[in-house]
């Protein structure tokens, strides 16, 4: 098992953290928000417990966040809308169902790839998603198919 903290000297300079497929099964640390220079974070295919930390929203340089195949107990934190450099977000099968996509995510204008399938999301895609002009891939499986249709039409016809 992985234990311990990232040394402070490394935390200030770390740009990429890839801990995918390590069978990690502890509560994901909120201290992740202290890795201020982090550009890429991959925590996929682990068994983290608890909620998706809102502190990830403090990572102002984050461009890619992958957490597919995890088992978080909560929905999408609104604070992640602060990730203005985020280009790739893949949370495929990472969240227990029943949550909605916060409308604030429409402010993440750099977003090119969004993968939220397999999470049992409810509701509709926020209308602000029509402002995501850099989006080239969007996989969002929701209980309401109408949401997918509406997003496709907005992207196609403005």
QUITA-V42241 format. One record per backbone hydrogen bond with DSSP energy under -0.5 kcal/mol. NH is the residue of the N-H (numbers start at 0). CO is the residue of the C=O. If there is no record, write none. Layout:
BEGIN
NH/CO
NH/CO
END
This chain:
BEGIN
9/6
10/6
11/7
12/9
13/9
16/39
18/16
18/41
20/43
21/18
22/44
27/48
31/28
32/29
33/30
34/31
35/33
36/10
37/34
38/14
39/14
40/63
41/16
42/65
44/67
46/23
48/25
55/52
56/53
57/54
58/55
59/57
61/58
62/38
63/38
64/87
65/40
66/89
68/91
69/66
71/93
72/49
75/99
79/76
80/77
81/78
82/79
83/81
85/82
86/62
87/62
88/112
89/64
90/88
90/114
92/116
93/90
95/71
97/119
101/99
104/101
105/102
106/103
107/104
108/106
110/107
111/86
112/86
113/136
114/88
115/113
115/138
116/138
118/115
120/140
121/98
128/125
129/126
130/127
131/128
132/130
133/108
134/131
135/111
136/111
138/113
139/137
141/139
142/120
144/142
146/143
147/143
147/144
148/144
149/145
150/146
151/147
152/148
153/149
154/150
155/151
156/152
157/153
END
